Amino acid sequence: MKIPCQGLLFDNDGVLVDSDAGVDQAWSRWARERGLPAEEVTAMVHGRRSADTVALLVDDPAERPAALAEIDRLEIEAAALTTALPGALDLLTALPQGSWAIVTSGVTALARARLTAAGLPLPLVLITADDVTHGKPAPDGYRAAAEKLGIDPATAVVFEDSVAGATAGATAGAYVIGVGPRGLDTDVSVVVPDLRGLTWQDGVLDLTAARLLRS
């Protein structure tokens, strides 16, 4: 399977890095401190900006800034638990600079901390929660990344593991590939377990050597 494309746009958590342990630790503590069910909270945070999750869970707008600052602090503290997902390092180090970007719902400090902990390279283009007015499922992040790479979003491939992220990529006009078990919850036609076996060269993404969960 080969897909012509001019650039690759990656979500971070669940696609490039495994941050689930840190996410669960930080959000569980945050939830318990507020008398909220930790399992329900951790189940709803994937693919969302922390600000959007806090807005859903904290009724009083006046309390939200402090609640947001606290979860951002807890997540950055837990970033050391982050590891690279299979295939991520091989694929990213083989890509030419300026051909790929990361679009994440995390804030900039958190995204950088997780990539560093996982031993992955930082991209020239990193779009985070700090850079957009509307987070996923809005397409703003992916459109901004494509613009910074100098390509049309319709010529890009997006890698996502969440329903919100897949919706954002599709709405931006990109071809979306789901990643991992959460990728199966999306409605995209192609889902891979991880990035092993994927290559990109001369404007073609090659999935011939990749294992497919759905195609």
C-alpha positions in Angstrom: 0.0 0.0 0.0 1.5 3.3 -1.1 0.1 6.8 -0.5 1.3 9.8 -2.4 1.8 12.7 0.0 3.9 15.8 0.5 4.2 15.7 4.3 3.5 13.7 7.4 1.7 15.2 10.4 1.9 13.2 13.6 -0.1 13.3 16.8 2.3 12.8 19.7 0.7 10.8 22.5 -0.3 7.3 21.4 1.3 7.7 18.0 5.0 8.7 18.7 5.2 8.2 22.4 3.5 6.1 25.1 2.6 8.6 27.8 -0.3 6.6 29.2 1.4 5.9 32.5 2.1 9.6 33.1 -1.4 10.6 31.9 -3.0 8.1 34.3 -0.8 9.2 37.2 -1.3 12.9 36.7 -5.0 12.9 35.9 -5.9 10.3 38.6 -4.3 12.5 41.3 -5.9 15.6 39.9 -9.3 13.9 39.8 -9.1 12.5 43.3 -8.2 15.9 44.8 -11.4 17.1 43.3 -13.6 14.2 44.3 -14.0 13.0 40.7 -14.0 9.4 39.6 -10.4 8.9 38.4 -11.2 6.1 35.9 -13.9 8.2 34.2 -11.6 11.2 34.0 -8.6 9.4 32.6 -10.8 7.7 30.0 -11.9 11.1 28.5 -8.7 13.0 28.3 -7.1 11.4 25.2 -7.0 13.7 22.2 -8.2 16.8 24.1 -6.3 19.8 25.3 -6.1 19.9 29.1 -7.9 23.3 29.0 -10.9 21.7 27.2 -11.0 18.8 29.7 -10.8 21.1 32.6 -13.7 23.2 31.2 -15.8 20.1 31.0 -15.1 19.0 34.6 -14.8 22.2 36.6 -18.1 24.0 36.7 -16.9 27.3 38.2 -15.1 29.3 35.5 -13.2 31.2 38.3 -11.6 27.9 39.5 -10.5 26.7 36.0 -7.2 28.6 35.7 -5.8 27.1 38.9 -7.2 23.7 38.0 -5.5 23.9 34.6 -2.2 25.1 36.0 -2.3 22.1 38.4 -2.9 19.4 35.8 -0.3 20.9 33.5 2.3 20.8 36.4 1.4 17.2 37.3 1.7 16.1 33.7 5.1 17.7 33.2 6.3 16.1 36.4 5.1 12.7 35.1 6.7 13.2 31.6 9.7 11.2 32.7 7.6 8.0 32.5 7.2 8.5 28.7 8.7 6.0 26.3 8.9 5.9 22.5 6.4 3.7 20.7 7.7 1.0 18.3 8.9 2.4 15.0 8.7 6.0 15.9 12.5 6.7 16.2 13.3 4.8 13.0 10.7 6.6 11.0 11.4 10.1 12.3 15.2 9.9 11.9 14.7 8.7 8.3 12.5 11.7 7.4 14.1 14.8 5.9 13.8 17.9 8.1 10.8 20.0 7.0 8.8 17.0 5.7 7.0 16.3 9.0 5.4 18.0 12.0 3.9 17.1 15.3 0.4 18.4 16.2 -0.5 17.7 19.9 -3.2 18.6 22.4 -0.5 19.0 25.0 1.1 22.3 25.9 4.5 23.1 24.5 6.5 22.4 27.7 4.7 19.0 28.1 5.2 18.0 24.4 8.9 18.8 24.5 9.3 17.0 27.9 7.7 13.9 26.6 9.6 13.8 23.3 12.9 14.3 25.2 12.1 11.6 27.7 11.3 9.2 24.9 14.5 10.0 23.1 12.8 11.3 19.9 13.9 14.2 17.8 12.1 17.6 18.0 10.5 18.6 14.7 11.0 22.0 13.0 7.3 22.4 13.2 5.6 21.7 16.5 2.0 22.8 17.0 0.7 22.5 20.5 -2.3 23.6 22.6 -0.6 26.9 23.1 -0.7 27.6 19.3 -4.4 27.2 18.6 -7.6 28.8 19.7 -9.6 25.6 19.1 -8.2 22.2 19.9 -9.0 18.9 18.4 -11.5 17.9 17.0 -11.2 21.3 15.3 -8.8 21.2 12.3 -6.9 24.3 13.3 -3.7 22.5 14.5 -3.3 20.4 11.4 -4.0 23.3 9.1 -1.4 25.4 10.9 1.2 22.6 10.6 0.6 22.1 6.9 0.9 25.8 6.3 4.2 26.0 8.2 5.5 23.1 6.1 4.4 24.9 3.0 2.0 22.2 1.8 -1.7 21.9 1.2 -3.4 19.8 4.0 -5.0 17.7 1.3 -1.5 16.5 0.3 -0.6 15.4 3.9 -1.0 12.2 5.8 -2.1 12.5 9.5 -1.4 9.8 12.1 -3.8 9.8 15.0 -4.9 7.5 17.8 -8.1 9.3 19.0 -11.5 10.0 17.6 -11.1 13.8 18.2 -7.7 13.8 16.5 -8.9 11.7 13.5 -11.8 14.1 13.1 -9.4 17.1 13.2 -7.2 15.6 10.5 -10.1 14.6 8.2 -11.7 18.0 8.6 -8.4 19.7 7.6 -8.6 17.6 4.4 -5.7 15.2 5.1 -5.6 11.4 4.6 -5.8 10.0 8.2 -4.2 6.8 9.4 -5.2 5.4 12.8 -2.6 4.1 15.2 -2.8 1.6 18.0 -5.9 0.1 19.7 -7.5 3.5 20.2 -7.2 4.0 16.4 -9.7 1.3 15.9 -12.3 3.5 17.7 -12.0 6.0 14.8 -13.8 5.6 11.5 -10.6 5.8 9.3 -10.1 3.1 6.8 -6.5 2.2 7.6 -5.2 1.5 11.1 -1.7 0.3 12.0 -0.6 -1.0 15.4 2.4 1.3 15.4 4.9 2.9 13.0 7.1 -0.1 12.4 7.6 -0.8 8.7 6.5 2.6 7.4 8.8 4.5 5.1 8.5 7.8 3.2 10.5 8.7 0.2 10.1 11.1 -2.8 6.6 12.0 -1.8 5.3 8.5 -1.2 4.4 6.9 2.1 4.9 3.1 1.8 3.0 0.8 4.1 4.0 -2.4 2.3 6.1 -3.7 5.2 3.7 -2.5 7.9 1.2 -4.6 9.8 -2.3 -3.4 9.4 -5.1 -3.7 12.0 -7.6 -2.5 9.5 -7.5 -1.8 5.8 
